[in-house]
Amino acid sequence: MTRRVTGARRKPGTRARSAQRGRPAQHGGTGQLGQVRLIGGRWRGRRLAVVQAPGLRPSPDRLRETVFNWLAPRLPGAHCLDLFAGSGALGLEAASRGAASVTLVERHPHAAACLRASIEQLEAGEQVSLIEAEALSALQGLDRRWDIVFIDPPFADGGQAAVLQALLPDRLGADARVHVESGAGDTAPLADGFEVLRDKRFGDARARLLTPLD
């Protein structure tokens, strides 16, 4: 069952020392909270709570900074979709940098609760919405075309190719951009119908920027 949340309600929590982006690799949360720091735009430097769970995977600031440099010309006014939102560091970063709208999709209930609190903390309810669901299930209920899509599932889960295929032919706008993150050693083929514009490794992570073929 898909649940859509357009606003946010506050969930109290404690802060831990780490400032990193990550998402649970399985559905068991520890209940402890860490932090993620937004690195650019109007909310630059803001720290947001993020759930910690077994398999939590941080994405380094350097990777995020590079990805958003790639996307910078297209972000202002863009409609963005973050299909494995986790901490929200990609989707909320896009909102901070001028996206017109951002839809976050997250299946993990503890991570979704943190995302609702972050949306409220940033007073971003008019710009950012949240869907608590699996990525493919959420896509079935969305009928708009997106300018920018973030696909960054837990590395152990994979599934990037299936999600890419589900975006075609009518979920992407003209000249859209899709960020795909995976393990640095991942050589699994991506879906047909895309051109790889950028491909860079950051430690144990690999970032690729795609655009759909005409």
C-alpha positions in Angstrom: 0.0 0.0 0.0 1.3 3.4 -1.0 1.0 6.3 1.4 1.6 9.8 0.2 2.5 12.6 2.7 2.6 16.1 1.5 3.3 17.9 4.7 5.4 16.8 7.7 4.9 16.2 11.4 7.6 16.6 14.0 9.2 13.5 15.5 11.5 14.2 18.5 14.9 12.6 18.5 18.5 12.9 19.7 21.5 14.0 17.7 24.6 11.9 17.1 28.0 13.2 16.1 28.3 12.0 12.6 27.3 14.2 9.6 26.6 11.9 6.7 24.1 10.7 4.2 23.0 7.1 4.3 20.1 4.8 4.2 19.2 1.5 5.8 19.9 -1.6 3.8 17.2 -3.5 5.5 13.9 -2.8 7.3 15.2 -3.0 10.9 16.0 0.4 12.4 17.9 0.8 15.6 16.0 3.9 16.7 19.2 5.9 17.0 19.7 9.1 15.0 22.7 10.5 13.2 22.9 13.6 11.1 23.2 14.7 7.5 24.5 18.1 6.5 23.2 20.0 3.4 26.1 21.4 1.5 24.7 24.1 -0.8 21.9 26.4 -1.6 19.6 28.3 0.8 19.8 25.6 3.5 23.6 25.2 3.3 25.1 24.0 6.5 21.7 22.8 8.0 22.0 19.5 9.8 19.1 17.1 9.7 18.3 13.9 11.6 18.8 10.6 9.9 18.0 7.1 11.2 20.8 4.7 11.8 20.3 1.0 11.0 22.3 -2.1 10.1 23.9 -1.5 6.7 23.8 2.3 6.9 25.9 3.6 4.0 27.2 7.1 4.0 27.7 9.1 0.8 30.7 11.5 1.0 30.2 15.2 0.6 32.6 15.2 -2.3 30.4 12.8 -4.3 27.3 15.0 -3.7 29.1 18.2 -4.5 30.3 16.7 -7.8 26.8 15.4 -8.7 25.2 18.8 -8.0 27.9 20.5 -10.0 26.9 18.3 -12.9 23.2 19.2 -12.4 23.6 22.9 -11.6 22.4 24.3 -14.9 19.2 22.3 -14.7 18.2 22.5 -11.1 16.5 25.9 -10.9 12.8 25.3 -11.5 13.3 21.6 -12.0 10.8 18.9 -10.9 12.8 16.2 -9.1 12.2 12.6 -7.9 14.3 10.9 -5.3 13.3 7.2 -5.5 15.4 5.9 -2.6 15.4 9.0 -0.4 17.0 7.5 2.7 18.2 10.6 4.6 16.9 12.9 1.9 20.3 14.3 1.3 19.9 14.2 -2.5 16.3 15.3 -2.7 16.5 18.0 0.0 19.8 19.2 -1.5 18.0 19.7 -4.8 15.3 21.7 -3.1 17.9 23.8 -1.3 19.5 24.6 -4.7 16.4 25.8 -6.4 14.3 22.9 -7.6 10.6 23.8 -8.1 9.4 20.6 -6.5 10.9 17.4 -5.0 9.2 14.1 -4.4 10.9 11.8 -1.9 10.1 8.1 -2.0 11.2 5.9 1.0 10.0 2.5 2.0 11.6 2.3 5.5 9.2 3.7 8.2 11.9 5.0 10.5 13.7 6.8 7.6 10.3 8.2 6.4 9.6 9.5 9.9 13.0 11.4 9.9 12.2 12.7 6.4 8.8 14.1 7.6 10.6 15.8 10.5 13.2 17.3 8.1 10.6 18.7 5.8 8.9 20.4 8.8 12.2 21.6 10.2 13.0 23.2 6.8 9.5 24.5 6.4 9.5 22.9 3.0 6.0 21.4 2.8 5.0 23.5 -0.2 8.1 22.4 -2.1 8.8 18.8 -0.9 6.5 15.8 -0.7 7.0 12.3 0.7 5.7 9.0 -0.5 6.2 6.0 1.9 6.4 3.1 -0.5 8.7 0.9 -2.6 10.3 2.7 -5.6 8.6 0.7 -8.3 5.2 0.8 -6.6 5.5 4.6 -6.2 6.3 5.0 -9.9 3.1 3.2 -10.9 1.1 5.9 -9.1 3.0 8.9 -10.5 1.9 10.3 -13.9 4.1 13.3 -14.4 7.4 13.7 -16.4 10.4 14.4 -14.3 13.4 16.7 -15.1 15.8 15.1 -12.6 15.7 11.6 -11.0 17.9 10.2 -8.3 18.4 6.5 -8.1 20.6 5.5 -5.1 19.4 2.2 -3.5 21.3 0.3 -0.8 24.2 -1.2 -2.7 23.4 -4.7 -1.5 19.8 -4.4 -2.9 20.7 -3.3 -6.4 17.7 -2.9 -8.7 19.0 0.2 -10.6 18.3 -1.3 -14.0 14.7 -2.2 -13.2 13.9 1.3 -11.9 15.5 2.9 -15.0 13.4 0.7 -17.3 10.3 1.7 -15.4 11.0 5.4 -16.1 10.7 4.8 -19.8 9.0 5.8 -22.0 6.8 8.4 -20.3 8.2 9.3 -16.8 11.1 11.6 -18.0 10.9 15.0 -19.5 12.7 16.1 -22.6 16.5 16.1 -22.0 16.0 14.8 -18.4 18.9 13.8 -16.2 19.1 10.6 -14.0 21.7 10.2 -11.3 22.5 6.5 -10.6 24.7 5.5 -7.7 26.1 2.0 -7.1 29.2 0.3 -5.6 32.5 1.3 -7.2 33.0 -2.2 -8.5 29.5 -2.6 -9.9 29.6 -3.7 -13.6 26.0 -4.8 -13.9 24.5 -3.4 -17.2 22.1 -0.5 -16.9 18.8 -0.4 -18.8 18.8 0.2 -22.6 17.5 3.5 -23.7 20.0 5.8 -21.9 23.2 7.5 -22.7 25.9 7.8 -20.0 27.0 11.4 -19.8 29.3 11.2 -16.7 30.9 8.3 -14.8 33.1 8.8 -11.7 34.1 6.8 -8.7 34.4 8.1 -5.2 36.0 5.5 -2.9 33.5 2.6 -2.7 30.8 4.5 -4.6 30.2 5.0 -8.3 28.1 8.0 -9.7 26.7 8.0 -13.2 24.7 10.7 -14.9 22.4 9.5 -17.6 20.0 11.0 -20.2 17.3 9.2 -22.1 18.0 8.5 -25.8 15.7 10.2 -28.3 
